[in-house]
Amino acid sequence: MDTCRRSEDRQLDLLRSEFTGHRIWRSIRWDGQFGDWVASLHDPDAGVDPTVICSDAATLRETLIKEARRAAARRGLR
């Protein structure tokens, strides 16, 4: 397993542990390689959009933080 792949696995594990209201996974491209980073909403209290797709882990994390804020605002907590 190469260094890049291990790093991506760690990023995936961190996202999954931080955002437990989403199912977080990697899409598979046409050539069989990993593609975009995807979060599917599992707990409505954790977000608003049912699916979030980003090109990298950092952007997905930022987007999921915004999703949590949107969900809190929707519930009247912010």
C-alpha positions as MATLAB code, in Angstrom:
seq = 'MDTCRRSEDRQLDLLRSEFTGHRIWRSIRWDGQFGDWVASLHDPDAGVDPTVICSDAATLRETLIKEARRAAARRGLR';
ca = [
       0.000    0.000    0.000;
       1.494    3.345   -0.963;
       1.821    6.409    1.263;
      -0.874    8.379   -0.562;
      -3.403    5.561   -0.136;
      -2.640    5.224    3.587;
      -3.073    8.972    4.019;
      -6.428    8.869    2.237;
      -7.519    5.926    4.408;
      -6.624    7.929    7.533;
      -8.545   10.931    6.228;
     -11.558    8.726    5.552;
     -11.379    7.243    9.063;
     -11.145   10.714   10.622;
     -14.119   12.007    8.649;
     -16.174    8.961    9.610;
     -15.376    9.392   13.296;
     -16.069   13.140   13.267;
     -19.277   13.098   11.205;
     -21.191   10.080   12.486;
     -24.489   11.337   11.063;
     -23.226   10.678    7.546;
     -22.064    7.614    5.670;
     -18.751    8.733    4.191;
     -17.174    6.923    1.273;
     -15.182    7.332   -1.929;
     -16.763    7.087   -5.341;
     -15.198    4.880   -7.973;
     -14.233    6.437  -11.298;
     -14.768    4.877  -14.709;
     -11.206    3.506  -14.628;
     -11.638    1.753  -11.281;
      -9.640    4.320   -9.286;
     -11.024    6.214   -6.311;
     -12.779    9.444   -7.219;
     -14.754   12.034   -5.278;
     -15.385   12.061   -1.548;
     -19.067   11.471   -0.748;
     -21.184   11.889    2.386;
     -24.707   10.462    2.476;
     -26.910   11.840    5.242;
     -27.983    9.188    7.751;
     -29.144   11.375   10.665;
     -31.314   14.400    9.725;
     -29.939   16.273   12.741;
     -26.469   16.166   11.147;
     -27.226   17.974    7.907;
     -29.717   19.219    5.353;
     -28.591   18.001    1.933;
     -29.065   14.241    1.491;
     -25.781   13.819   -0.400;
     -22.634   15.941   -0.437;
     -19.921   15.324   -3.040;
     -16.493   17.012   -2.945;
     -13.238   16.510   -4.789;
     -11.058   16.163   -1.672;
     -11.271   15.329    2.029;
     -10.585   18.865    3.278;
     -13.403   20.337    1.210;
     -15.768   17.582    2.334;
     -14.912   18.317    5.973;
     -15.581   22.052    5.505;
     -18.852   21.304    3.745;
     -19.999   18.911    6.479;
     -19.267   21.540    9.139;
     -21.506   23.939    7.193;
     -24.129   21.211    6.900;
     -24.127   20.754   10.687;
     -24.642   24.497   11.133;
     -27.490   24.489    8.629;
     -29.157   21.584   10.432;
     -28.781   23.339   13.794;
     -30.298   26.527   12.356;
     -33.171   24.527   10.945;
     -33.830   23.102   14.407;
     -33.621   26.603   15.894;
     -30.391   26.005   17.786;
     -28.458   28.818   16.098;
];
